[in-house]
Amino acid sequence: MAFCDDSFLLSSTVAEDLFRRVAATRPIVDFHSHLSPRDIAQDRRFESLHAIWLEEDHYKWRAMRAAGVAEDLITGSAAPRDKFQAWAETVPQTLRNPLFHWTHLELRRHFAIDTLLDGSTAEAVWIEANRQLSQGPLTARGILRHMNVDLVGTTDDPADTLDWHHAIAAAQIGIRVIPTFRPDEALAVSRPQRVQAWTRRLSDASGRGADSFLGLLAALEQRHADFAAAGCRASDHGLDCLPDANCTEAEARSIWENCLTGAAATAEEAARFAGFILLHVARLNHARGWVTQLHLGPVRDPNPAIARRLGSHAGCDTIGDARQGPGLVRFLGTLAGEGCLGRTILYNMNPTDDALFAALPGSFQDGVTPGKIQWGSAWWFLDQERGIRRQLDMLSDMGLLSRFVGMVTDSRSFLSFPRHEYFRRILCDLVGADVTSGRLPDRRDWLDGLVDAVCCTNARTAFVPASGD
């Protein structure tokens, strides 16, 4: 078996058949990404391979730092060609890291380049990829079409404009691009200046004065409605853990209005305020039939030296070890008790919590909506082959794999869609191995239905209205 050939990651004839006949043919429903709606609206033609591949890829930045590459060649002022050379020279050092697989899958699927990338091949790869980017069909929309993408969910702050989404809808590009409501900035009450600046933006976007607590709630509700009109089907929230504490409306009002006067919330106050806002948004989501996505577990900016130099989102976050169970049980239990628990996807970063995230959804299913509460795809530090296999195995042991909504790119790069292929190959390999070993029957109608559901249909059911509107 050759590297990255047609049988890549497929170790049985059953796996190869399921992948080629079912998984590879299904469109991509990428319901959580960080792609730019502006790039899609303008059908951006990327300036170079660096612009589309390296400019915002935190995974590559981390690998380059670990390889001893100077920051100037990562996020600094070096020329794009020099930065690409530094990445190419790093690639052979990523053997057994998922970046090695992703790098070569992306070169093959987008550019039909099967050259192994290293320092000696960098120039040829750079020239050919840039040639195709400059004059071929590989614009932002062209890439989506080429990869058979059916839906893209972007990640959008309530204070962001929705004009780019309106422009995409008006252009009728044949691909559904929907915003996702992510009000994380409202939770930063321990950083008053940041919240004050965001509040002004939110007030402008909503037409509601968010400089009071009731104004904040009104502004969030107005933007929730605006997002719904633009096709939004989900909210998304990223935090270290959910608080195991109640917060009354009066307490939340005091925390918010103190923050706007410049008084930073304590850690305990910030946690309780976050719990109040998350419950408020989850109730709005339930009323509109949206999905609530909770990304839990990261430690943000742990290295103060890099944070001071490069700011946030520099590829330096890591896995946290906050206790997840009590807050999750409180959050889901509160909503279930009120009859307001809607579709919910829980994403876990720390593998020590995998069993918790696999088992907990089973306590909150309602017997009406299949897969209503579920553990989402292996995420961030866990979205490599071993992490995906572990997540699929544990989900199968404690829940229903057949109801799983499947993979997302969670990426800022338009070249990341082969990660869906990577996931689908692993899924088919797991199922094929169970058939080969006699753990599953060779019922292709059942197997086909399982693979189809996990690769596409379940996500489409959750994120596309039944009417298709």
N, C-alpha and C positions, 0 to 999 in steps of 0.2 A: 504494500500500500504506500503510495507516494504522498508527500506532504500536501495537504489542502486539495486533494483530488476530489472526484465526484463522490467518493465514499468517506470523505472526511467525517470523523466522529461516529460513523455508522459501522457497527461491528457484526451485523448479521444481515442475511438476505431479507428478513422481515422488516428490519429497520430501514434498509435501502428502499424497499417497496413503499412503505408508509411515507417516507420523506418525499420520494420522487412523484408519487401518484397523488398524495393528499397535501402534505404540509407545504411543499414547494409551490403548489398551485394557488394557495389561498392568499388573498390580499392582506396587507398589513393594516391593522388598526392600532396605531401608536398613540394611545390616549394620554400619555404623560411624556412630554418633551419640553425642552427649553429653546426650541427653534424660534427664530425671529419672525413674527407675522409680517413685519415690514419687508423682510427679504422675500417672502412669498408673494406679498402684494405687488412688489416691484419686479418680481421674477429676476432677482439678482443674478448677474453673471459675476462669478467670483474672480477676483483679480489674480489669484495664484493658488497653488496647492497649499501654501502656507495659510492663506486667508480662510480657506474652507476646512482645513484639516488640523492646524496647530494653534490658531489664533486664540481659541477659547477652550482648549482641551486640557482640563485639569489632570486627567489621568496621565497624559504624556508629560506634562510639566513635572509631576511628582517623580516619574521614572527618570527624567533627565537630571533632576536634582540628585536623585539617589546614585546616578552614574557619574556624578561629579561635574556636570555641565554648569558653566557659569551662568548666573541669572540673566546677564545681558543677552545670552543666546536663547533664553526661554521666554521671558516677558519683557526684556529690556529693549534697547534701541538698535540692536544689531539688525542688519538687512534681512528681509524674509528668506533670501536664498541661503544665507549663513545659518539662520535658525533651522531651516530644513536640513541642511547638512549635519548639524548637530543632532537632530532627531534621527536621521538615517544612520549615523554612527552609533547611536544608542540602541537601535533596534536589535542587533545581535545579542545585546546584553539583557534583552527582555525574554529570552528563552524560558518557557514554562510560565510566563506571565500572560494573562489574556491579551495584553496589547500586541504580542507577537502574532496571535491568531487574527485579531481584529484588523491589524495593519494590512496583512496580506489578503484577507477576505475583501477588505475595502478596495485595495488596488485592483484586485481581480474583477469584482462585481461592477465597479463603476467605470474603470478604465481599461479592462481586459489586459492588465499588466500582470504577468505571472512571475516577474523577476523578483528574486529575494532582495529586499531592501537592506543596504548597508552603505558605508561611506563610498565604496567604489562604484556602486550602481546609482547613487543619488542623482548625479547629473542627468543620466538618461531618463530616469523616472520623472524628474522635475520637468524636463523638456517635453516629454510626451503627455504627461498629465496636464501641464499648462496649455499645451496645444489644444487638447480636447476641451478644456475649460474655456478657452478664449473663443472658440469658433463652433463647437459642437452643441448637442442638445442638453448638456449638463448645466443648465441654469437651476435655480432653486426649484421651480416647478417641474422642469425636465427631470430632475433627479427623483422627485416624488413619483412621477409617472413611470420612470424606468424601474423603480423598485416596487411597483404595484401597490402603492400606498392608497388606502381607501379613506383613512381618517387620521388627522394630526390634531392632538390636543396641545396647544401652547400653554405657557404658564404666565399669568397676567396679574399684576397688582390692580386692586380696585381703583387706584388713582391713575392708572394707565389709560391712554386713549384707546378706544375701540375702532378708530377710523381705519386702521389697516385691515381689521377683520371685515369691516363693512366693504372695503374695496375688494377684498378677496371674494366675498359673496357676490358682489356685483359683477365680477369678472367671469363667474361661472366656469371655473377651471376644471371642474369634474372631480375634484378632491375636496372632501369636507375638512375644513380647517376651523376649529372651534377654540374659543378662549377657555381658560380655567381660572377660577376665582381664587386668588391666593392673598389673603389679607394679613400676612405675617408681620408687616410693618406696624400694624396696630398693636402688636404685642410687645414692642420694644420700649415699654414704659420706664425701664431703668436707664434709658438714654434720651433725656428730654429734647435735646436739640434735634436729634434725628426724628423723633415723633412730631415735633413742631413743624419741621419742614414738610414731612409727609402729610400732615393734617391740612396744610395749605393746598397741597396738590389734590388731595381728596375732596376738599371743599370746592375747588374749581371744577373738578371732573363731575361731581354729583349735583352741583347747584345747591347743596345743603351745607350750612355752616357746621363743620365738624369740630369747632372749637369749644363745644360743650359736650357732655356725655350723651345727652339725648340727640344732639346734632350728629355725633359719631354714629350712633345706631341708625339714625335716619339716612345718613350718607351711605352707610354700608348696605342698607336695604334698597336704596335707590340704585346703587351700582349693581347689586345682585339682580335687580329687575332689568337693568341695561344689559348685563351679561347674558341673561336669559334670552333677551330679544336678539342677541348676536349669536345664539346657538349654543351657549354654554350648557354643559351637562354635569359639571363637577366643581367642587372646591378642592383645594389642596393646602395642607398645613405642614410646616416643618418645624419641629421643636425637639428638645432632648427627651422629654417625657411629658405625659399628661399629669396635671397635679391631682393629688389625692386630697382635695380640700374643696369645700364649698365657697362660693363668693356671692354675696347678695348684690342686688342692683345698687344699693346705697354704697356698699364698699367699692364696687367697680367704678361708680361715679366719682367717688373721692380719689381713687388712684389715678384715673384719667385726668381729672381737672387739676390735681396737684402736679401731674407731669407737665401739663401745658403751662403751668406757672414756673416751671424749671426745677421742681422737686423730683428727683429720681426715685422711682419705686425701689423698695428693697427686693431681694431675690424672692422672698416669700410672697410679697405683694404682687410681683410680676407674674409668678406662677398662678396665683389665684385669679388674677385678671385674665390671663390667657385661657384658663378654664371657662370663665364666663363668656368670653368672646367666641370660643370654639363651640360651646353649646348653642349660643345665639345663631351662629352661622349654620350649624347642623340642623336646627329647627327650620330655618329658611330653606335649606336643601331638601328636607323631607317634604315640605309643602310644595316644592316644585319638581319633585321626583329626581333630584340630582344625586350624584354619588359624592360621599365625603371621603377624601383620601388623607390619611395621616402618615406622614413620613417621620419616624421616630428614631432617636438614638444618637445623632451626631454630636460631637464636640466641635464647636466652631472656633476657628482662629486660636488654637492652643499655643502657637509660637508667637510671642509678642514682638520679637525682632522682625519676623517676616511681616506680621500684621502692620507694624509701624511703617515698614518700607513699601509694601505692596498693597496694603488695605485688605479688605475681606475678599472672599471668592478668588483666592490665589492658589488654590489647590493644596491647602495645608490642613484642612479639616481632618478629623479622625473618628474612630469608633469610640462612643461613650459607654459607660457602664451604669447609667442611671437605672433605677428600679422601674420597670414598665408596668407590671401587673396591676397594682392598686389603682393607679390613675385610669388605666384602660377600663377596668371593671366599673369604676365610678362613672366614667363618661358614658359607656354603653348602657349601663344599668339605669342611669338617670333618664336617658332618652327612651329606652324601652318602657320604663315605668310611666312615662308621659304619653306613650303611643306615638312618639316622634322619631323613632330610630329608622332611618332610611338605609339605602345601600351604602356600605362602608368597606373600604379597602385599607388594610393595615400593612405598612411596610416596615420591616425590621432591619436594623443595621448590625446588631450584635448577634453573632451566631449562638451565643450562650442562651439567648431568648427564643430560639427557633421553636422549641416545643410549646412555649407559652403562646406564641403567635399562631401556631398551627391549631392548638386546641381551643383557644378562647372563642373563636367565631362560632363553634358548635353550640355554645351556651346561649347564643342570641339569634339563631335562625328562627323564622316565624312560620315555617310550614306553608308559606304562600309563594314567596319570591325565591326561586332557586339561586343559591349562591349569594344571598343578600349580604351577608357579612363574610369577608374572607381575607386571608393572608395574601398579600400581593407578591409580585415577582421578587426574586433575589435581587437585592438593591445595593448600588454603590460599591462598597468593598466586597460584596458577596456575589456580584453578577458575572463571575467567572465559571468555568466548567464545573469545578467541584462544588461551588456554592449553589449553582443551579441544580445539580444532581441532588444535593442534600436537601434543598428546599422542596423539590418535587417528591422525593421519597417521604419526607416527613409530612407533607401535605397529604399524600396518598394514605399514609398510615392513620392520620387523625381526622381527615375530612374527605371531601369528594374531589379528586383530581378532575373529574368530568365537568365540574362547575367552575374551574379555575379560569380567570380572565387573562392569564398568560403574560407575555413579555411586553416591556416598554423599553424605549431607548434611553429615556431620562437624559437626553444629550442636547448639546448646543451645536452639534455638527451635522450638516446635511449628509455626510458620508457614513453616518452611524447605523443606517438601516440594516446592514448585514448582521447586526446583533440579533435581529429576529431570526434570520437563517441559523445562526449559531445556536440559539435556544431551540429552534424547531428540530435541528439535527440531534441535539441532546435528548429531547423529549422522545423522538422516534427511536433512538438507540435504547433508552430505558424500556420502552414498551416492547420493542423487538427482542431485547434480551429476556424479558419475562416470558414471551411466547416461546422462544428457543429453549428455555430451561423448563418449560411446562408449568410455569407459575400462572400463565394466562392462556386461555384457549385461542386457537388460531381462527377466530371469528372475524373476518375482515370487515363485516358490516359494523360490528361493535367497535373494533379498533379504529376504523375510518371515522366513525362518529366521535370518538374520544379525541383523536388528533385534530379533526376539524374544529371541534368545540373549543379546545384550548388554544389553538393557533389563531382563531378568528371569530367564531360565532358568538362565544360568550361575551367577549369584549364589545362586539357590535350590538348585542342585546342591551348591555349596560349603558353604552354611550351614544347610541343612535336611537332616536324616538321611533316607536313602532310605525308611525306614519311616514317616516323618512324625511320629515320636514326639518 
